[in-house]
Amino acid sequence: MLTIGFLNAAATATTRSAVRRRRIATAAGLLLAMLSAASWAHAADVRIFAAASTSNAIIEIGELAKGEGLPRMVSAFASSSALARQIANGAPADIYVSANVRWMEYLDNNGAIDRTSRIDLLGNSLVLIAPKGGRLAAMPVVGVIGRDYSLNARLAGGRLAIGDPAHVPAGIYGKQALISLGLWASVAERLAPAANVRGALVLVERGEAEAGIVYATDAAVVAGKVAVIGTFPASSHEPIIYPAAIVAGRDREDVRRVFAFLASAKAAAVFARHGFMPMAAKP
């Protein structure tokens, strides 16, 4: 499997101009990744635009698919929002995997997906993490985070890394959870917004943020470097669902075969091993 682009930008800027520069750089990098995908992929390849949080699992599934005699999967990973906008603007994707329903609806409303192919592929959960060995990680694990959790006090003036709540699915879910638990107002000025969830993970992993909100699957990727402090209750945010669909006008046999494999029991076993909750098939 060929991985063309993985935009892992961690936006640490605190001023509006710096954030704007970071976003411009991220957009430029994404465009370059998309153009690279177009130039390096062969006609028989199947191009997958997928949420950053799925990268490890989909890369492994791509290798598994290769062994099954399926076409090569060429993947670009980034924030679901950035990928959806690129697809809407004509980027050469065959399959789209989003980390939330909203951006799939965005493409559906723009006639950019084959709605008959759409499935709910995966589920996930949301966790609060801290650098392993840090001050916050040394405190007792809380299990499920509730309204009585003093997040702002525990940040102690530090930053809370999160996918940009304006458009990144993990950040949208995180903001919903914080609002639901009555914690948002006290930490809104302490955010370190990232271009995607993996960017938020990197900030915590490097110790550049006191804590972060990411998917449970992301925390598992660097379990040796971050500690899970607690899990946000599922009732505090919209269900974390990863829908997948074939892009409009790309419904050829090779694409259908790869799409079916992504929804197969063999792929589900890989997703489950990476901490996802398969919804389209049982492992």
N, C-alpha and C positions, 0 to 999 in steps of 0.2 A: 504494500500500500504506500502511496506517495502522499506525504503531508506537505501541502504547498504553503499555507499560511497559518500561523498561530499568533494572534495579536494578544500579547500578555501585558499590555501597558498598565502600569500601576500609577494612577494619577495621585500624586502627593501634594500638588500645588494647593496653596491656601488663598491665593489672590485670584480675582476673576480673570485677569489677563493671562496669568499662568495657566489656569484651567482651560481657557480658550486656546492657548497655544498647544496644550496637551491634546485637546480634542481634534485640532486641525492635524496634528502629527499622526494621531491614531487613524483618522479618516484617510489620510494619505497612505499610511501603511496598509490599511485594509484594501484600498484601491489597487495598490501594487501587488498585494497577494492575489487579488482577483484576476488581475492581468496576467500574473505568473501562471495561475491555474489554467487560463485560456491558452497560453503559449506552450506549456509543458505537457498538458494532457493530450492524449491521442483520441481519435474519434471514437474508439471502442471503450474508452475509460468512462467510468461513472463518477461524476463530480458531486461531492456531498458537502453542503454548507451546514455546519453543525455548531451548536452552542459550545462554548469553551469548556464547560464542565464535563462534556462527554468525550473529550479528546483521547484520554488514555484508553477508555473502553472501545471506542470506534477504531482507533489505530490497531488494537488487538484483533477486533472483528475483521478488519480489512485483511490481516494476515491469514486469519482463519478462512475467509472467503476465497482467498487466493488458492489455498489448499483444496478447496471444494471445486475448483475449476471455474469460478465466477470471474467476471471482468474486474480489472484493477480499479480500486476505489481511490480517487484523488480527492483529498479532503482539505477544506479550509475551516479553521476554528476561530471564532471570535464571539463577541456579544451577539445574542439573538437579534437585538435591534439593528445592529450594524449590518448583519448578514441579510436581514429581511429588506432593509432599504436598498441594498445592493441588488438583490434579486428583483425587486420592484423596478429598478432602473436598468434591468436587462443583463445582469451578471450571469455568466454561463454555468448556472447550477442545475443539476438534475434532481437532487433530493435535498429537502430542507428539514433539519431537526432543530426545533426551538425549545428553549427552556421554560417557556410559558405560552399560554393560549393566546394572549393578546397579540403577539407578533405574527402568529399563524393567521389570526383573524384579519390582521392588517393586510397580509398577502391575499387572503381569500377575498376580501372586499375590493382588492385591486385586480382581481381576476388573474392572479399570478401563480396559483396552485391548482392542481387537479383535485377538486374537493372530494371526488369519489374515492380517491386514494388515501385520504387523511385518516390517520389512526392516532390513538393515544398510546405512545410507545413506552414511556417510563414514568415513574414517580420518584420523589426525592424528599428529603427533610432539611430543615434549616438549623444551623448550630452557631453558637458563640464560641470563638476560639481565642487563644492567646499564645504568645511565644513560649515554647517549652523551656522551663528553667527560669522564666520571668516571674515578676511579683504576683501577677494575677493568677498564673498557673499554679502557684504555690498555695493558693487559697482552696478551701474545700470545693469539690465539684458539686454543683447544685442540682444536677439531673435535669429537671424541667424548669425553665425560667418562668417566673411568675411576676405578678404586679409588685411584689414586695422586694424584687431584686434591685439593689442599689447600683445600677450600672454606671451612672455618672460618677458616683463616689469611688467606685473601683477603678475607673479610668484614671483617676487622680491627675487630671490635667492632660492626659495622653489622648491620642487619636483613636477613633473607631473606624477601621477600614471596612468599606462596604462598596459593592457595585453601585455606580451612580443611580440613585433612586429615580432619576428623571427618565431613564430608559432601560437600564440593565435589569433583567428579570430578578436576579438574586437580590438586588438593591430594592426593587419594588416590593418583593416579599418581605425583606428585612424592615423596610419602613412600615409596612402594614402591621407587622408583628410588634414593633416598638410602639406604634400608635395604640394598638389594641391593648397592650399591657401598661399603657400610661407612662412609657419611658421616653417617648420621642422628644418632647419639649426640652428635657434636661440634657439630651446628647446631640441635638440637631446641629449645634455649633461646633461639635467635636469631630465631625465626620471627615474622613479622608476618602473621597470618592474615587473609584477606580473604573477603568474603561470596560472591564468585565470581571467576573467573579474570580478568575485566576489571578488577576491583578491585585484584588483585595487579599487573596491568600498570600501572595508574594510579600506584600507589605507587612503582614504579621510574621511570616516566616523569617524575614530579615530583621525583625524587631523594630521596624519603623513605625508600627502602630501598636498601641497597648493591647488592643483586642480587635476582632473582626467578625463579621457575619458572612458565612459562606454555606454552601451545601455540605451535608455530611460526607458526600462522596469526595469533595475537594479536600476536606480535612484528612480523610484517609490516605490521600496521595502523599502527604508529607507528615504522616503520623509521628515520625521521629523528631520533627521540628516544631510542631504545634500541639497544643493540648486542647481538647474539647472541654469547655467549661460547663456547658449546658445546652439543651435542645429547646428550641422554641415550640410551644404547643401547636399542633396542626390547626387548631381552632383559631389561632391568632392571625392567620394569613390565608389567602386564597390557596386552594390545593395546588401543590407543585407538580404540574403535569407537563411532560415533554411530548408534544404532538409532533408527528412526522408526516410528510406528504411529498408526492412527486410534483415537481414544478410544472406549471402549465406549458404545454407544447413539447415536453421532454419524455413523453410516455412511450418509449421504445422498449423492445424486449429485454435488452441488457439492463436497463434501468429498473424494470419491473422485477427482474431476477434478484438484483441487489437489494431492492426495497423489501422484497419478500424475505430475504435472508436476514435483514436487520430486525424483522419482526418474528424470526423463527426461534424455536426452543434453544438451538445452539448459540445464537446471539444472546438470548435471554440469560443463559448461564454465564456468559462473559459479563453482561451488564450487572447481574446479581453479585458476581465476585467483586465488582468494583463498588458495590454498595447501593446500586440503584434498585428500585422496585419495578421489575418488568410488568407491563400491563397488557402487552399485545400477545404474549405467549408465556408459558411457564417454563422455567429452566429444566 
